[in-house]
Structure formats: structure tokens, C-alpha cells
Amino acid sequence: MKIHTRRAFLGSSCLAGVAGALPQVAAGARPLAPVLTDATQASTAKDNFLVFDGLLYSPMPDLAALGMPKLLSAGNVWRPNVPHDEVDPVAIAERIRFLQRSTQHYYFDLENWTVSGAPQAVIDANIQKLAQTADIARQIAPQMKFGFYDMAPRSTYWPILLKKADELTLWHQINKRSAVIAAKVDYLFPSLYTFYNDPVGWEVSARAVLQEAKQYGKPVYPFLWPEFHNSNATLKGTQVPRDLWRRELEVCRQCADGLVLWGGYHQLWDEEAEWWLETKSFLSTLR
């Protein structure tokens, strides 16, 4: 993965308590006062909240006993010498048949087929490629469930926090065009990675992205990564503080149908990591 980036009920609660809030953003900013309250969390917690194991640590323990189904990436879906701007039905079919051996849940990470920041003709062509990929996947393994990472909706950050009207309008338009993609998948996988040590900033943007996802009427499972995003030169490679991590988990519980834990590429598993201890505490409240 490129590192960057019920539903009627959820829509009324997702943006509660953070309207108009703006972050004080800096690489080492002090966490701001919590927006959520225990009462709010309790009143909006949902049954059947699903936490997917998309982790890449080594050696990776089996987390199925904790109620975490494995979510695998379809990975590279092109044969050698097939250009990556083309759909490769043979490679897609081969990869899905391989995944069938290990899981019933998977995702495509096809960020090179962008649906934003490109000429309209390119975006339209990419949407068709994504739709074609979904059709192939469904034909090969109709019983498996899948989605596209960060495609419908696309995630955004600064336009939400700074209330940039023109950019927000464009963002909404992009997401409306992506409805054809959302219609073909089982799951929606927006990206809610942490760019700054700014709890309010993260929460404002996360709630807006999750609210945006409700328009498609599909289960929403945002990707969370327990490290700061590597675009932050000061904080990259460090773990999200335990209190902020718990806050991210709780916002997802309020506003989504579950979440995906991702991260750990080329890293050793640490059973005593602060983020994992907090995650296990969170999981215990779901039972």
C-alpha cells in the first residue's frame, strides 16, 4: 500500500460536538481537550462493530481469537509486461483465487488509478477501470467480500479543517462521481491516518469523511494506522499516543461499522506496544 491516505442513525451523530472546531496544528502540538464524552460514547456505541486485521508485522500472531477477521490486500494485479494503466483480468483472477485460501475479505489498493487531481477524462477512465476490476472480482469469487482502499469516498484533511469552500465542493463532486465504484463493492475503506499530534484536527476531519461515506449506503470500515503518517518529518515512525489512539478507535465506533487496523510493514510485532494494549482494552468493550 502506498503510505500517505444503522447508517441513518450514524449520520446524525458523526459530526456532533465538533462543528466549527479548528485545530492548532504543529508537529508536536499538545493534545487539545477531548470533544467526546463518556456519555456520548456509550449512547452511540453499536453492536456488531467489526475490527479487521490488516496488520503486516512479523511474526504476525493470529488475532482471530479476538474476533478480528483477516483482511488481505489483493496486491499487484498485473502480470509482467502488462502496463499498470490497463486492467489485467487474468492477474486479477489469479490473485483472488490465491486469496480464497486464506480469507473471505480483501481490498484493492489501486491508487495509481486516481479519481482526483487529474483531468476529467483521466478520472472518468479510471473510474471505469475500477468498476471493471470490481466486476471481474465479483465474477471470480461472488462469495468473497471486498472494497477499494480510499476511493469512495476519497479522504481529505485541510479543506475540511480550514473550511475551503471551493475545495470542499470539488471533494463532494469527486465523491459523487465515485458512486459507481461504491455500488459494486461490499465495503468502503476510507483512510483516516494520523498526520499530526492534534486530536481535535484528526477528529474533525475523520467525522466529516465518515459522514461523507454514508451517502453510498454500504458498510464503512476506515483504515487506522497506529503510527504517524510518514509525510510528517518530525513524527513519522513514532506511535500515535495512547490517548489519541483510543480516541480514534472510539470515533470509529460512533461513526462507522467497524475499522481496519493496518501497519507494521517490515516491523517486528510487539505484544506490549502501547497502541496494542489500548486496542485490546477497546476490543474487550465490544464483547
C-alpha positions as a printed NumPy array, in Angstrom:
array([[  0.   ,   0.   ,   0.   ],
       [  1.17 ,   3.48 ,  -0.785],
       [  1.615,   5.133,   2.625],
       [  0.327,   8.65 ,   2.614],
       [ -4.103,   8.217,   2.624],
       [-27.894,   1.781,  11.364],
       [-26.294,   4.346,   8.659],
       [-29.221,   6.802,   9.142],
       [-28.531,   6.72 ,  12.883],
       [-24.83 ,   7.216,  12.393],
       [-25.304,  10.242,  10.173],
       [-26.904,  12.236,  12.984],
       [-24.111,  11.567,  15.48 ],
       [-20.953,  11.61 ,  13.4  ],
       [-20.441,  15.351,  13.333],
       [-21.869,  16.085,  16.766],
       [-19.679,  18.065,  19.117],
       [-17.023,  19.182,  16.648],
       [-18.823,  21.618,  14.34 ],
       [-16.719,  24.719,  13.809],
       [-13.693,  23.354,  15.66 ],
       [-10.345,  24.204,  14.117],
       [ -7.029,  22.624,  15.062],
       [ -3.855,  24.173,  16.365],
       [ -1.611,  22.155,  14.099],
       [  2.051,  21.609,  14.711],
       [  4.236,  18.541,  14.524],
       [  4.483,  18.272,  18.305],
       [  1.312,  20.061,  19.289],
       [ -0.12 ,  19.399,  22.719],
       [ -3.312,  17.321,  22.509],
       [ -6.394,  19.51 ,  22.86 ],
       [ -9.237,  18.896,  25.283],
       [-11.369,  15.879,  24.375],
       [-14.534,  16.533,  22.425],
       [-16.169,  13.196,  23.156],
       [-17.73 ,  12.393,  26.479],
       [-18.224,   9.001,  28.069],
       [-21.978,   9.507,  27.821],
       [-21.739,  10.251,  24.116],
       [-19.594,   7.194,  23.53 ],
       [-21.96 ,   4.94 ,  25.426],
       [-25.049,   6.255,  23.676],
       [-23.667,   5.786,  20.181],
       [-21.755,   2.516,  20.537],
       [-23.076,  -0.141,  18.149],
       [-23.492,  -3.872,  18.2  ],
       [-21.631,  -5.931,  15.6  ],
       [-18.756,  -3.467,  15.343],
       [-16.119,  -5.306,  13.313],
       [-12.359,  -4.78 ,  13.603],
       [-10.4  ,  -6.216,  10.672],
       [ -6.814,  -7.41 ,  10.998],
       [ -4.944,  -5.822,   8.107],
       [ -1.638,  -5.73 ,  10.003],
       [  1.694,  -6.579,   8.406],
       [  4.003,  -7.126,  11.371],
       [  6.303, -10.131,  11.563],
       [  5.826, -12.611,  13.061],
       [  2.134, -11.779,  12.982],
       [  0.012, -13.533,  15.635],
       [ -3.384, -14.963,  14.752],
       [ -5.888, -12.41 ,  16.024],
       [ -8.983, -14.409,  15.096],
       [ -9.496, -15.367,  18.744],
       [-10.037, -11.667,  19.457],
       [-12.813, -11.566,  16.888],
       [-10.671,  -9.909,  14.222],
       [-11.104, -11.403,  10.734],
       [ -8.124, -11.153,   8.406],
       [ -8.307,  -8.533,   5.675],
       [ -5.751,  -9.069,   2.909],
       [ -4.662,  -6.854,   0.054],
       [ -5.129,  -8.041,  -3.493],
       [ -1.666,  -6.586,  -4.075],
       [ -0.168,  -6.412,  -7.529],
       [ -2.878,  -7.266, -10.061],
       [ -0.8  ,  -7.117, -13.231],
       [  1.232,  -9.766, -14.974],
       [  4.791,  -8.893, -16.027],
       [  4.857,  -6.614, -19.053],
       [  1.214,  -5.578, -18.649],
       [  1.054,  -1.764, -18.259],
       [ -0.361,  -0.634, -14.931],
       [ -2.715,   1.766, -16.667],
       [ -4.623,  -1.228, -18.034],
       [ -6.952,  -3.74 , -16.392],
       [ -5.425,  -7.227, -16.359],
       [ -8.325,  -9.709, -15.912],
       [ -6.005, -12.729, -15.785],
       [ -3.871, -11.322, -12.963],
       [ -6.927, -10.177, -11.022],
       [ -8.47 , -13.637, -11.25 ],
       [ -5.243, -15.356, -10.211],
       [ -4.807, -13.114,  -7.199],
       [ -8.363, -13.543,  -5.963],
       [ -8.169, -17.319,  -6.269],
       [ -4.978, -17.19 ,  -4.219],
       [ -6.638, -15.05 ,  -1.526],
       [ -9.511, -17.519,  -1.261],
       [ -7.159, -19.905,   0.529],
       [ -6.713, -17.511,   3.463],
       [ -9.64 , -15.123,   3.807],
       [-13.115, -14.129,   2.708],
       [-12.355, -10.401,   2.956],
       [ -9.921,  -8.376,   0.87 ],
       [ -9.271,  -4.964,  -0.639],
       [ -7.744,  -3.458,  -3.747],
       [ -5.2  ,  -0.67 ,  -3.355],
       [ -5.131,   0.931,  -6.803],
       [ -4.132,   4.493,  -6.013],
       [ -2.394,   4.911,  -9.364],
       [ -5.904,   4.98 , -10.878],
       [ -6.654,   8.286,  -9.253],
       [-10.161,   9.703,  -9.097],
       [ -9.   ,  13.207,  -8.119],
       [ -6.356,  15.74 ,  -9.088],
       [ -6.334,  14.78 , -12.773],
       [ -8.134,  15.848, -15.975],
       [-11.763,  14.79 , -16.098],
       [-11.162,  12.387, -18.976],
       [ -8.481,  10.594, -16.944],
       [-10.727,  10.399, -13.894],
       [-13.62 ,   9.013, -15.912],
       [-11.352,   6.388, -17.469],
       [-10.007,   5.396, -14.048],
       [-13.495,   5.06 , -12.597],
       [-14.326,   2.684, -15.429],
       [-11.167,   0.664, -14.735],
       [-12.063,   0.379, -11.068],
       [-15.616,  -0.64 , -11.957],
       [-14.32 ,  -3.257, -14.385],
       [-11.954,  -4.611, -11.727],
       [-14.863,  -4.922,  -9.304],
       [-16.945,  -6.767, -11.903],
       [-14.128,  -9.247, -12.526],
       [-13.643,  -9.791,  -8.807],
       [-17.338, -10.432,  -8.297],
       [-17.473, -12.9  , -11.159],
       [-14.449, -14.877,  -9.929],
       [-15.487, -15.163,  -6.273],
       [-19.032, -13.908,  -5.662],
       [-18.989, -15.186,  -2.086],
       [-15.974, -13.06 ,  -1.088],
       [-16.395,  -9.507,   0.174],
       [-14.133,  -6.636,  -0.903],
       [-13.684,  -2.917,  -1.412],
       [-11.218,  -0.307,  -2.662],
       [ -8.842,   1.49 ,  -0.326],
       [ -9.503,   5.264,  -0.145],
       [-11.603,   5.529,  -3.295],
       [-15.218,   6.057,  -2.268],
       [-15.086,   8.389,  -0.53 ],
       [-11.682,   9.934,  -1.022],
       [-10.262,  11.198,   2.255],
       [ -9.2  ,  14.799,   2.75 ],
       [ -7.878,  16.915,   5.617],
       [ -7.048,  20.602,   5.174],
       [-10.107,  21.565,   3.104],
       [-12.263,  20.3  ,   5.971],
       [-10.273,  21.939,   8.752],
       [ -9.82 ,  25.271,   7.009],
       [-13.325,  25.235,   5.522],
       [-12.095,  25.847,   1.988],
       [-15.409,  26.1  ,   0.181],
       [-14.116,  25.598,  -3.364],
       [-12.034,  22.566,  -2.421],
       [-14.869,  21.068,  -0.391],
       [-17.239,  21.477,  -3.322],
       [-14.758,  19.682,  -5.561],
       [-14.335,  16.953,  -2.938],
       [-18.09 ,  16.365,  -2.8  ],
       [-18.239,  16.235,  -6.592],
       [-15.413,  13.689,  -6.739],
       [-17.18 ,  11.507,  -4.218],
       [-20.482,  11.702,  -6.08 ],
       [-18.754,  10.539,  -9.274],
       [-17.293,   7.638,  -7.306],
       [-20.764,   6.301,  -6.518],
       [-20.43 ,   3.918,  -9.465],
       [-17.467,   2.322,  -7.669],
       [-19.217,   2.155,  -4.302],
       [-22.21 ,   0.444,  -5.91 ],
       [-20.067,  -2.522,  -6.946],
       [-18.306,  -3.303,  -3.65 ],
       [-19.274,  -4.752,  -0.286],
       [-17.191,  -2.477,   1.928],
       [-15.988,   1.126,   1.929],
       [-12.431,   1.691,   3.168],
       [-11.654,   5.398,   3.692],
       [ -8.221,   6.304,   5.05 ],
       [ -8.083,   8.013,   8.461],
       [ -4.347,   8.031,   9.126],
       [ -2.843,  10.438,  11.667],
       [ -0.799,  13.305,  10.253],
       [ -0.353,  15.474,  13.365],
       [ -0.464,  15.161,  17.127],
       [ -3.715,  17.103,  17.101],
       [ -6.723,  15.184,  18.423],
       [ -9.331,  17.78 ,  17.501],
       [ -7.938,  18.216,  13.993],
       [ -7.978,  14.47 ,  13.424],
       [-11.493,  14.125,  14.791],
       [-12.994,  16.985,  12.779],
       [-11.642,  15.593,   9.519],
       [-12.428,  11.97 ,  10.401],
       [-16.035,  12.681,  11.267],
       [-16.516,  14.622,   8.04 ],
       [-15.015,  11.816,   5.941],
       [-17.147,   9.195,   7.668],
       [-20.233,  11.346,   7.207],
       [-19.39 ,  11.621,   3.508],
       [-19.238,   7.831,   3.269],
       [-22.859,   7.459,   4.383],
       [-24.159,   8.604,   1.001],
       [-23.3  ,   5.226,  -0.546],
       [-25.325,   3.065,   1.824],
       [-22.563,   0.491,   2.309],
       [-20.712,  -0.673,   5.464],
       [-17.822,   1.67 ,   6.287],
       [-14.509,   0.378,   7.685],
       [-11.876,   3.135,   7.846],
       [ -8.173,   2.28 ,   7.853],
       [ -6.326,   3.26 ,  11.046],
       [ -2.536,   3.145,  11.411],
       [ -1.014,   3.292,  14.927],
       [  1.93 ,   5.364,  13.676],
       [  2.032,   8.932,  12.472],
       [  1.967,   9.324,   8.722],
       [  5.396,   9.376,   7.12 ],
       [  4.724,  12.744,   5.483],
       [  5.336,  14.305,   8.906],
       [  9.145,  14.501,   9.033],
       [  9.169,  15.016,  12.794],
       [  6.741,  12.306,  13.884],
       [  6.979,   9.646,  11.177],
       [  7.835,   6.221,  12.522],
       [  6.541,   7.034,  16.011],
       [  3.424,   5.614,  17.578],
       [  0.262,   7.625,  17.967],
       [ -0.063,   8.458,  21.705],
       [ -2.228,   6.043,  23.581],
       [ -4.958,   8.558,  24.471],
       [ -5.222,   9.809,  20.895],
       [ -5.282,   6.239,  19.595],
       [ -8.168,   5.358,  21.901],
       [ -9.956,   8.478,  20.751],
       [ -9.586,   7.368,  17.125],
       [-10.99 ,   3.948,  17.936],
       [-13.967,   5.482,  19.739],
       [-14.77 ,   7.922,  16.923],
       [-14.817,   4.992,  14.527],
       [-17.125,   3.121,  16.88 ],
       [-19.504,   6.088,  16.836],
       [-19.417,   6.852,  13.132],
       [-18.548,   3.65 ,  11.259],
       [-19.492,  -0.019,  11.101],
       [-16.008,  -1.089,  12.141],
       [-12.408,  -0.356,  11.252],
       [ -9.273,  -1.842,   9.722],
       [ -6.008,  -1.974,  11.672],
       [ -3.146,  -1.507,   9.235],
       [  0.618,  -1.043,   9.576],
       [  3.749,  -2.878,  10.615],
       [  5.39 ,  -3.333,   7.231],
       [  8.957,  -4.612,   7.837],
       [  8.466,  -4.273,  11.609],
       [  8.505,  -6.775,  14.447],
       [  5.335,  -7.485,  16.372],
       [  5.35 ,  -6.092,  19.929],
       [  2.696,  -7.566,  22.195],
       [  3.4  ,  -4.82 ,  24.759],
       [  3.173,  -1.849,  22.391],
       [  1.075,   0.932,  23.903],
       [ -1.231,   1.107,  20.9  ],
       [ -1.883,  -2.635,  21.023],
       [ -2.583,  -2.637,  24.765],
       [ -5.119,   0.14 ,  24.186],
       [ -6.596,  -1.746,  21.242],
       [ -7.1  ,  -4.863,  23.343],
       [ -8.802,  -2.744,  26.   ],
       [-11.067,  -1.33 ,  23.306],
       [-11.825,  -4.79 ,  21.891],
       [-12.867,  -6.005,  25.333],
       [-15.65 ,  -3.407,  25.36 ],
       [-17.137,  -4.826,  22.16 ],
       [-17.974,  -8.207,  23.621]])
